[in-house]
Amino acid sequence: MNTDKDNQKSPIRKLLSSYVICAALVFVGLEAAGSAVNSYAPQVLGLSPYKSANRSWVWWNVRDFSRLQAAPDIVLLGSSLMMAPLHGGDAVHLNSAQNVPLHHKSQLLEDLLKERFDRKYQTFAFALGGEMVSDAWALSDTLLKGDRKPKVIIYGIAPRDFMDSALPSAASTEVYKYMSRIGDLSSVDKDAYSSFWQQGENALSKISFTYKHRPDFLYIQHRWAKELFRKLLGYKELELVNSPYHVRKQAFSELPEDNGPGSLFVDPPGPAQEPYEANLDEYRFRYRKVNLKQFNTQLSFLERLLALSERENIRVVLVNMPLTEDNINLMPPGFYQNYLNKVTALTTSHKALLLNLNDPKIFPQKYFTDSVHLNARGGEHFFQVLADRLKADPETAAIVSQAGIATTNRASEDKVENTKPKVFTPIANTGEDASLENKKYLADKMQSKLTRKFLEDLPKGATVDDIIKKAGQPHGDIGSGIHILTFPLADGTWALVGTPDMKAILYIHYQLLEPKSSF
């Protein structure tokens, strides 16, 4: 029963007595305080998009791109159709496993172009699984400008990049979400956010400091949780993802991507034909209906990318990626030809060039691991064909030639070198251009007795001690979560031995350069 005294409460006291209103006032206060601190003393909170709780493929690429000392000559863009030949091609070319989260260049393409144009090239790859045209634009508009811009962009495209029934909107991809944290993509909000709820969520992130920075607060939560586990349970490192790839692949459909160094390797193929899996059900779903609105929206993003490149004086070479005939036959009637016609028209109007490599005579089924992705040998073949086509076409030849740095006269260089005593430095200080002599120097210095044949001949059940008895103690341990022991081999290359307990051998990988931790 209310008394007269209760009825006479002031409006301010009534407001303060409401838990909901008090909570709202506290939230507003925290919003204002957080925004002010981040604006005037950002070092206090230390918020940064380069710190992420979930390390997606794009996070690794952006992080390593930010660490480059100079802009690359050529940037590769594309979906997993470009990603597969990138890693597979280098695995064959270098005869070593490629550590996917840390591998962001095509050594094969660099070497092929050097042979054909007698010039040196530095490449960087933003080839990412599921990359739509809108993602390629977001990467270009945010990163490939100013003093970080390349001279040439080689962008591998396919129909799925323009229309995918599995994709709700342009802004729903992992790439777009992350790049919207790196740069301001608000100029295309109308095209990127297709539903009312997405538009509302985007608007909320613009007015609410807390909501906008929820990935940053999630990172802080993860960091504190990991520190707690380290102290309470004695774990030294919790950065490496230990789950099997097929488990993580299934989790990607419901959880954010998270990839650790060494979580995925692409190995050189064995002598047998690489297996083929017809993933037609997946693409039957992706192509199940013609979404003209989505297709036209993605075309508009391609036009934006080409216009941006024109303004930045970057030459663009679009590469129509090879597909199997089975995959093309799944597309709605007339869709593939319409896609090709539209792309051709855009390249003509924006001074870009188009190379059509979708030819079953050049890329028969033996080069595919499924209906759209090239296998490792197919990746090597793809870059060989691409380099030949770039050289054969006068326009692309002129573009690529101007992008590289002229090599020195080899004859005069050899003459000078012959007058000097040969001095070699360890491979760790020479980068990826280290000579075989440098590798031999390092192996001799370390007096390695370990060979790849010895490791490959180890019996089932062999332990790390069996390797140490032959080679001595490992050169280093670059693992996090599990041990990844590094051993120099007698030929100057390196072996990486994964072990959870310094006893059992989980895997052995091989690579040319000295392995280093990314942390």
C-alpha positions, 0 to 999 in steps of 0.5 A: 500500500502506497503512502503519501510519502512514497507518492511525494518522491522526487522524479530523480529518486524514482528514476534511481530506484529503477534497476533498468534505468540505473543499468542504462545510465551505467552503460551510457557512462561506460560508453562515454568513458571508453570512447573518451579514453580510446580517443585521447589516450588510446595506449591505455586500452591498446585496442587494435584490429591486428589483435584478434581472438580468432585468427582467420586466414585474412588476419594472417595475410593482413598481419604479414602484409603490414610487416612488409618493408616495401610494397610488392611488385605483384599482388595476387587476389582470388578465392580458394581457386587461386589459393589452391594453386598458390600453395600446391604449386610452391609445394611442388616447385620447392619440394617442401610443405607449405605452412598455409597460415604463413605462406603469402607469396608465389615463389613459383610465379616469381621464378617463372617470371624471372626466367621469361622477363629477366627481371626480379619480382616480389609477390604477395597473395591475398588469395583466401577461401570464399573470397567474393569480389566485394572482399577483393575490393575491400582488401584493395580499397583498404590496403593496396593504395598509396605507398603500399600499392603494387604495380600489378594485380593478378586477380583470379575470378570465377562465377561463384565469386559473383553469385553464391546462394550460400552467401547472405550478403557481401558484408557477411564474409569473414574477409569483409567483416575483418576489413571493415575493422581495418578501414572505413568501408561505409561508402558501400554500406547500401550494397554490402548490407542487404537485410534490415537486421544487418543494416541495423547492426551496422548502424548500432556499431557506428553509434555504440563504442562497446558494440563496435569494439566487441571483437577487441573486448573478446580478444582481451577476454581470450588473452586473460583466459589464456594467461589464467590457464598458463598459470593454473595448469602450467601450459606454456603456449596456447596459440597452436590449433591442435584440432584435426583439419576436418574437425575445424572445417566443420566448426567453421560453419558455426564458429569463427575461423581460427588458424594457428601456425603449423595447423595446415600444411600443403605437402608435395604430391607423391608419385601416384595420381592425386585423388579426385573428389567430385563435390558437385552437391556443394556447387549444385547448392551454390548455383541453385538459383540465379540471384541477379541482385547479388550478381549485379552487386558483385559486378559493381564491386568489380567496377569499383576495384578497377576504377580504384586501380586506375586512380592508383595507376595499378594495372589489373590482369583478370584471370578467368580460372579453370573449372571442370566441365561438370561444374560448369554444367551445374550452372543455370542456362546462359549464366556462365556466358553472361558472366564472361560477357559482363566481365569482358565489358568491364575490363575493356572500359577500365583499361584492365586485361582478361586472360581466359584460362578455362580450357579443358584441353589445357586443364583436364580433370587430372589437374583437379582435386575436385570440380573447381580446385586444382591439385598440387601438380595442377597448381604448378601447371597453372602458374606455368601456363599463366606465365607463358600467357603473360609473356605471349600477350604483348599488352600483358608482357609490357605490363609485367615487364615494367613491374619487375626490377632488372637483373644485373648482367650475369656475365660481368657479375661472375667476372667480378665474383671470380676475383673475390674469395667466396664467403658464405653467411648462414641461411638464416641471414640471407632470406629466400634467395639463399644459394645451395652453397649457403645451405651447404655451408650451414649444414657443414657448420652444424655438422648435420648427419641427419638425412631425409631418407633416414627420417622417411625410413623410420619404423612405425612407433619410432620416437623423438629419441631415435632422431636425437640419437642420430642428429643430436639435440634439435636446433630449436623448438618453434611450437606453441601448444605442441613441440615443433622441433627443427633439425638441419639436414645434411643437404642444407634443408630442414625437417620439422618434427611435431611431437606433443610430449617430446616422445611420440612423433605426430608428423615430419615436414620438410622445407628449404629455409630455416624454420622460425616461429611467428610469435 
